[in-house]
Amino acid sequence: KDRGKERKKERKKEGKKERRKKERKKGKERKKERKKERKKEGKEERKKERKKGRKEGKGKGKGKGKTISHTEMEAGDPTTLDPVTEIVSSLRDALQSSLTPSTPSASACPMVIPAAYSGEVSECQGFLMQCQLYFEMLPHQFSGARAKIAFIISLLSGKARCWAESMWTSGSPAMQSLDPFFSAL
């Protein structure tokens, strides 16, 4: 009798476990179904929004919605614009203004760094002219005369570099502006 009761209890436990497993499985399936439905609803809503945007922007290019500036948004009807659209538009304006180049870019006119100068007297004028052209074409890369002098020194080699090192470390007045530096070189 005891064994029979134990078997019945075991069967009940196994039955409960199986039922729990099935319930969990059904719950997971229901959860997946709801997730799919929400995803589908979201896609449909986004599709409607895109269609609505295209209708509003007819005649404004390749089927894209109308672009509204930040000032137009402020002046417009606040009920027609949601906060996300406002944020996106202001970010777009900020990005466009930051991408507008204020100075000519290096890619617009590629400039080759002058070749190293070793100190040969016959090559000095050509080297200095190349450096001046480089400074002229890329003024935004140099904050002042000392930056230009440091750039020139980085291009020196041999006896010219030895001379420049001694002038730089001694704090020579020729290292403060270009004309005295060019004369000393």
Sequence and secondary structure as in RCSB ss.txt:
>XXXX:A:sequence
KDRGKERKKERKKEGKKERRKKERKKGKERKKERKKERKKEGKEERKKERKKGRKEGKGKGKGKGKTISHTEMEA
GDPTTLDPVTEIVSSLRDALQSSLTPSTPSASACPMVIPAAYSGEVSECQGFLMQCQLYFEMLPHQFSGARAKIA
FIISLLSGKARCWAESMWTSGSPAMQSLDPFFSAL
>XXXX:A:secstr
 HHHHHHHHHHHHHHHHHHHHHHHHHHHHHHHHHHHHHHHHHHHHHHHHHHHHHHHTTTSSSS      HHHHHH
S TTT  HHHHHHHHHHHHHHHHHS SS  TTTS       B   HHHHHHHHHHHHHHHHH GGG  SHHHHHH
HHHHTB HHHHHHHHHHHHHT GGGSSHHHHHHH 
